[in-house]
Amino acid sequence: MADRRRKDWGVTLVLGAALLLLAMAATWQSWFSELDNLIYDSFIRQINTPVLDDIVVVTIDSKTLATLGRWPLPRKLHAELLEKITEGKPAVVAMDIIFSEPDLQHPQYDRELVESVRNNGRVVLPVVLERYSSGPELRESLPFPELRKAAAALGHVHIELEADGIARSAFLMAGLDRPVWPALSLAMARVAGDWPESKGFPRSGKTPVYTDTSPNVWRVHRQVLIPFPASGKDISKLSYADVINGDIPANRFYNKYVLIGATAAGLGDNIPTPISAHGRPVSGVEFNAYVLNGLLQDRLIVPVSVQWQYIFNALLILLMLLLYRPRGWGWVYGISLLLLIVLGMDYLLLSGFGYWYPPVVMLVSIVLFFLAANGHLLRKLLRVLFEERRLSQTALTAIGEAVIRLDERGHILKFNPMAEKLSGMSSVEAEGKEVDDVFRLVYSDNGRRFSLQHYLAGEHADFHHVLALKNSQGDEYQVSVALSTVPGGNGDRRTTVMVLSDVTKEHALASEVTHRETHNVLTDLPNQDLIVKRLRNALARAAMNGKSLAVVYLDIDYFSKINEARGIEVGNHLLQAVADKLSDFLGEKVDIGHIGGGG
């Protein structure tokens, strides 16, 4: 009897050692990262992260473009906006707008912007990671020298998507070859004095020392996970146009953290996050505001290091061995309870202490131990364990964006149901095909074909466009495209994650608003504001090319008498008929507009 008991415990110890080695390998190789992400996303949606009133985002939205004109806006407007915000005495202002090159056509606008930044004294400007148009080499895009000198600090705005195409984390330090630039949010907190450099860094994961010293590599340090606010809560936002037009009082910005950036469809990034299932993807400036919101409350989440994961896993496996009894079934309840304890403690660790421990390795170890101790169940449940790839697809299905994984040649490896909808193909049909053959993308403004293959080969610089997509079923969409390269580890080849966000409704709404604001309601011809803008542009081009320009003004004689004699409705029909005849006769050869309310 004693020999049998010793044999049972010997087998148990061998099994425990095997599980420990398996857990270490799974942790090191991140075998279950997608399932861990699914659990993390579920947890983060339940955590009630407060939203600070101290943070204000000034958005370049559809209203701004309809009111102030197309992007890019003149830099004199940015200077004017900054002066209005400065009057309110903000704690710090971050302009998440790229000013990498001087405006050669309007140097006075640059001088006004530099002066406004200098007058404020607390402006943070972005450092952007870009590719050269001639190849795959990277570069740091900094503000032009005069503006850089006037700024109080610079901060990087790089956002990395994970393998499943979702952004969950940020890096407090990053840079080309050396991580020397603080994140935009950290730079803001330093300038405002709420997190001085002498205080060090917020709680964050420490990146191991780089063993690869290759040049032209984007290095990151101090990883944190973002505590996104729950559904229904959001950062305070004000329209750029409302601030410019004086509709927002200056004291609204008193002692506030102010971020300025683009949120309109087709401008900047559309970033899928764990809270995307509750609404649209977030813009880059909103993402940075969420990082700042967590930083100022000291609520940034720290991922548990691999070394500590080894220790936790070893302790939990030891506890599991102590609960095990070779005879009887009482131990099964203890093991089952341990599954719930692991998940419960993990949630408590995340919500109460701000640390994230990936639990799936331990959960799988518990299940494997149960199966090994009960061999008759092993065959039935093994196939469930090997369906992890299928289960992880749930994480992709839960978000409203199309997520496509590509190999290094641009061939499709897999994609989620939303990608099936946008492409008009099933995942099985598309697997192995070139991405350009499945997703036929063109530029929305000129109809030119956009080649993803060229981008993957490094022949295109960074882009932020809304592209038109027509799928194999004939359906047409407006989509925002984001690409992120995931380096291969341990000899694996790199893969690329492509995220397509359907912005058809937003794009149509923005186009409708812009058209309504710039065209006469009666004749549908460009109104006075748009005609004057086009005339100024035409005069500038004519002066630059040494050519002349003709302007013709047509007036309908006695139009008021027509209105008086036949009624306003007849007068309106007459104006519409004249507008139609001019448009049919002249076509696109000239710019035609309707100035004023009548003839």
N, C-alpha and C positions, 0 to 999 in steps of 0.2 A: 504493500500500500504506500509506504514511504517512498519506495523507488519510483512508483508511478507518479506520485505527487512531484518528486524532484524532476522527473522527465517532463511533466506538463509545464512546470515553471521554467525549465530549460528551453523548451520550445517557445514559451512566451517571451523570454528574454531575447532569443534569436529573432523572433518576429518584431519585437520592439526595436532592436538594433537595425533591422532591415527597413522598418518604417522611418526611423530617424534619418537614415541615408537617403531614402526616397524623398522625404520632406526637404532635406537640404538640396538635393538635385532640382526638385520642382521649384523651390524658392529661387535658386540661382538662375535657372533658365526661364523663370516666369511662365511656367506651363499653363497656369490657370488665370492669367492676368485679365482676360476678358470677363470671366465669371466674377473675379474680384471687383472689376469695374462695375458690373451689374449690381452687385451688393452695395458698393460705395454710392452709386447714383441713387439707389433706393433710400439709403440712409440720409444722404445729404438733402433730399427733398423733404425729409421729416424734421430736420433741424431748423429751429426758428431763429435765424440770424437777424438781429436788428439792423435797420437801415438808418444811418446817421443823417440828421438834418444839416450837418456841416458840409455835406458834399453836394455840389450843384454841377450838372452837365449842361453846357450850352450846345445845342445840337444844330448841325447844318442839315436840316430836314427838308422834306418836300415843300413845305411852306416857304422856307428860305429861298430855295431855287426858283419857285414860282414868283416870289416877290423881288428878289435881287438879281436874278439871272442865272445863267448856266455856270457849272463848275469848270475850271477853278474860278473862284471869286477874286476880284481885284484885291491886291494886298492893302490898298488904302482902306478897304472895308474892314480888314482884320485890325488895322491900326485904330480905326474909329471905334470898333467894338472893344478893343483892349482899353482905350481911353475911358469909355463909359464904365467898364468894369472897375478900372483903377479908382474912379471917383468913389466907389463904394468901399474901398479899403479892404480888399480880400486878403486872406492869410497867404494864399499862393495861387497862381494861375498856371495851368499846363495847357499848351496848345498842341494837340495831337494832330498836327498838320505839317506836311513836309515842305521845307523851304531850302532845298539843297542847292538850288542855283539862283543867282541874282536875276531879277526881271529886267532884261536888257532893253525892252521897249518902254518900260516905265520906271526908270531908276528912282524917280521922286517918290514912288510908292514904297520902294524898299527903304528909303531914308525915313519916311513917315513911320513905317513898321518898326525899324530899329529904334527910333526915338521913343515910340510908345512902349516898347519892351524895356528900354533903359529907364523911362520915367516910372514904370511900375516897380522895377527892382526885384520882383519876386516871380519871375516867369521861368518856367521849366519847358524846354523844347525837346523833341524826340530824336533818338538815334534809331535809324531804320536799317535792317538787314536787307540787302538787295543783291541781285545777280547782275553781272555785266551782260550787256546785250550780245557781246561777241563770244561768249563762252560760259562755262559753268562756274567760273571764279566768283567768289563772294566779295562784297564790299560793305563798309559801314557808310551809310548816307547821313551826313551831319548838316546842320544849318550852314548857310554861307557865312564866311568868316566874320563880317561885321555884325551879323545877327547873333552869331555864336558868342562873341565877346560881350554883347549886351545882356545875354541871358544869365539868370542866377545859377542855373544848373542844366545839365543834360541827363536824360534818362532813356533807356532802351524800351521799345514797345513791341519786342518780338514775342509772338505767341506760338507755342508748339502744340500741334494736334497729336494725340496719341494714336496708337495703331488702329483703333476703331473709329478714328475721325472726329473725336470729341476732345475739347479743351477742358481740362480739369485743373491744371496747375500753372504756376508761373515761376520764374527764376528771378530772385532778387538781385542777382549779378549776372552779367553776360557780356560778351564782346568777341570780336574777331581775334583769334589766337590766344587772347587773354581776357578773362571775365572782369573788365575794369569799369563797365557802365552799370550804375544802379538801375533797377526798374523805375519806370516813370513815377509810380506810386511812392516808392521809397525816396526818390529824389524830391518829390513834393513834400513829404513829411519832414525831410531834413531841412529844406528851405524854410518851412513854416516853424521850425523849432520844436515840433512835437516828437521827433526822433533824431536828435543830433548824432553826428558821426561818433562822438565820444561814447554814446550809449551802445554802440556796436550794431548788431543786426537783430531783427525780430527772430523769434523762434523759427527755425528752418532746418531743412535737411542739408547735411554737409556732403558735397560732392567729393568722391574719392579723387586722389591725385591722378592727373592724366598721365597715362603711360604712352599714349600716342601723341607725339610732338609734331605731327605733320602741320605745315603752314596752311593758311587759308581755311581754317576750321572755326566754326562758331562754337565758342566754349560757354558753358552755363554753370552756375554755382548757386547754392542756397535755394533748393527747390521748396516750394510751398504749395499746398492744395487750397483752392479758393472756396470759402464758405458762402456760396451763392445764397441770396435771400429766398425765402419761401415764395410760392406763387401768390400773386396779389400784392406783393411789396416791391418797391423799386426805388432807385435813386431819383432824386428830384431833377426834372429836366425842364429847360427853358429853350424856346426857339431862338436861334441866332437872329432871325428877322425881327422878333419882338424886342430884343435888346437893342439892336441897331435903330429901330424906329422909336425908341424911347418909351415903349409900353411897359417896361420893367423898371421900377425905381432903383437907383444906384444902391440904396441901403439894403437891397435884397442880397447883395454880395458881401456884406460886412462880415469880416473874419471867416469867410467861407473858403473851402477848397473848391476851386473852379476848374473844370476840365472843358476844353473846347475841341469838338471833333465832329466828323461826318457820321450821320445815321441814315441818310436818305438811301433808298434803293439804288444800287449801282455805284455808290461811293464807298470806298473802304472795304472792310472785311465783314463777312457774315459768319460768325463763329458759333458752331454748335457746342452746347454745354450740357451738363446734366439736367438743367432746368429747361432745355429746349422743348421737351415734351409738353410743357405748360404754355408755350407760346413760340414766338419767332426766335431765330438765332440772335445773338447780341452783336453789336458793332465793336470795333476795337476800343473806342473811347469808353464804352460802357463796361467792357471787360476790365479795363484799367481802373475804372471807378469801383468795381467790385473788389479788386485787389486792395485798393486804398481803404475801402470800407472795413475789410477784415484786418488790415494792418493797424489802423487807428484804434481799433477795439482790442488789439492783441488777440484776435481770433483766427489768424491764419493757421491752417492745419498742417502738421508736420508728418510726412510719411515715415513710418518706422524703418530704420535702416535694415539692410539685409542681415547684418550681424545680430541685431536684436531680434529679428524674426527667427534666426537659428535658435537663440536662447529660449524664446517663448515656445517655439515648437517642441524643443527638447523637454521643457518643463511640463507641457500639456501631455506629451506622450508618456512621460513618467507617471503623471497623475492617472492616466488611462490604464497603465499597467497595474497600478496599485488598486484600482477599482475592479480589475478583472479577477474572477474566480473560475478555476477550471471546471467546477461542477455547479450545476444549477443555473437558473436563469435570472437571479437577482441582479447580477452584474450588468445585464443587458439594459435594465432601466437606468443604471448609473451612466452607461455609455451614451444612451439616448439623451439623457439629461445633459450630458457634457456637450452635445451638439448645440443645444439651446443656450447653455452657459457661454460657449465660445461666441456665438452670435450676439448674445446680450451684453457680454463684457466688451465686445468689439464696438457695439453701438455706444456704450457708456464711455469708452475710451475716446471715441470720436466726438460725441456731443458734449461730454463734460470736461475733457482734458485737452482736446484738440490734437489728438494723435490718430493716425490711420494705420491699422494693422491688417494686411490682407489675409482673410481667414480661410480661404478655400483650400489651401494646402493642408491645414489642420483638419478641416471638415472631411476631406478625402481620406486623410490618414485614419480618422476615427471609423469611417465606413469600411475601409480596407481591413482594419483590425477586426471589426465585427465579422466581415466576410471570411477572413482567414480562420477565425475561431469557430465558424459555422460553415464548414465546407459545402454542405448541401445547398446553401443559398448563393454560393459564389458564382455558379454558372448563370443563374437567372439574372443577377444584378450586375455582372461585369459589363454587359453590353450597355447598361445605363452610364457607367463611368466613361466608356469609350464614345459616348455621344456628346462629350463636352463641346465639340465643335458646333454641333447642332444647337445645343442649349445656349451657347454664347451668342448665337444669332438673335436671341431675344433682345439683347442690349442694342443691336442695330435697329431692330424693328420698333423699339420704344421711342425712337426719335423721329422727327418729321422731316429729316433731310435724307437725300440719297447719299449713301456711303459706298464707295467703290474702291477696292484694293487692287493695285496694279503691280506687276513685276517690273524689273529694271528695264525691260524692253517695251513697256507700255501695253502689255497684254493683261487682260482682265483675269484676276484670280477668283474674286467673288464679290457680290454686292447684295444689298439688302432689298426688301420689298419696295421701298420708295424708288430705288434705282430701277427696279423692274417696271414700275409705272412710267417713269420719265423716259426710259429707253424704248418701251414697247416690246421688250424681250424678257424672257425668263432668265434666271441666273444660269441655268444649265445651257441655254442657247448661247449666251454671251461669253461663257467661260472659255478662255484661250484666245479670243478675238482681240484685234487691236482696238484700243479705246476709241480712236477716231472713226472706226467703222460702226461702232455701236452708238456713240454720242456725236451727232453731227452738229457742231457748234459754229455759229457765225457771230460777228460783231453786230450789235443791235443798230448802231448808227450808220454803218455803210454796207452791211451785208457780206463783208469779207469773211472768208473761212478762217476759223481759228484752229490751229493745229496743236493739239495736246502733245503729240509726239515731238514736235520741235521744242516745246517747253521742257519736256523731260530730258531732251538732249542738251539743254542749257543754252538754246539759241534765242530765248526770249527773256527779257527782264521781268521783274515783278509786275503783276497786273492786278487791277481792281476794276473789273468791268462786269456789267450785266450782259450776258450773252444770250442769243436766241438759240433755242434747241428745237429741232423738228425730228420726231422719232419715226420708227419704221411703220407705225400705225397712222401717220399723218397728223398726230397731235403736235401742237406748237406751245412752247413754254418760254418764259423769260427766267433765266437761272443765274444765280451768283455762284461762281466757281472758286473753290479753295483747294490748293494742293499742298501736301506736306510729305516730305521724304522721311521715311523711317529707316535709319541705318540698320544694317544686318549685324547681328552679334554672333560671335563664335563661328565665323566663317560663312554665315548665312548671307545671301544676297540682299541688297536693300530693296525695300518695297515703297511704293508711293500710295498715300491715301488721298483720294479725291472726294470732296464733299460738294454736292450740288444742292443749293437751296432754291426752292421754287418761289420766286418773287414776282410771279405773273400779275397777281392782283395788286401788289404794291406798285409795280412798274406802271400798270395801266392807270392806277389812281394818280400817281405822280404825273404821268403824261397828260391825263385829263385836267388836273389842276393847273399845270403849266400852260396848257392850251387855252383854258378858260381865262387865265390871268393875262394872256398875251394876245388874245384875238377878240375882235368885235363880236358880240353875241348875235347881232342881226345878220351880218354878211359873212361871218367866219373868216374875215381877212385879218391879217396882223393889225393890232391897234397902234395908237400913237407911240406908246413906250417902246414896243418892239421895232417899229419902223425907224424911230430915232436911233435906237441901238444899232440896227443894221446899217443905217446911213453913216453913222460914225465909223463903223468897221470898214465900210466901203471907201469912205474918204481916206482912212488911214492906209488902206491897201493901194488906193490910187496914188497917193502921195509917195508911197514907198516905191511903186513901180514907174512913177513919172507919167501916169496916164490921167486923162480927164474923166469926169463923171457927169451924167445927165440926170436931172431930177425934174419930173413932170408933175404938175399939180392940176387935177381935174376937179371942176366944180359944176354942179347941176344948177343951171340958171332957173330962177323962179320956183325953187323946190318948195319953199314955204307956202307958195300959192297953191301948189298941187295938194299939199297936206290940208290947206284950208278948204279947197273946193271939193276934193274927192275923199278926204279922210286920211288919218295916219296910216291905216292898214294898206291903202293903195300906195302911199309914199314908201312904206317899208318894202312892198313888192317891187317897186321901181328900183330902190337901192340894191335889193338882192339880184334883180335882173342885170343891172349894170355891173355888179361885182362878178356875176357868173360869166358875162360876156368878156370882161377884161381877163378873167382867169383862163377862159377857153382860148382866147385869141393869143395872149402873151405867154401862157403856160409857165414854165419855170425859167424863162429867159430873163425876167426882171422880177424885182421885189414889188409886190402890190400891197397897199395897205389902206385902211379906212380910218381917217382922222376925223374926230368929232362925232357927234350923234346923228347928224343929218347931212344933206348935200351942200 
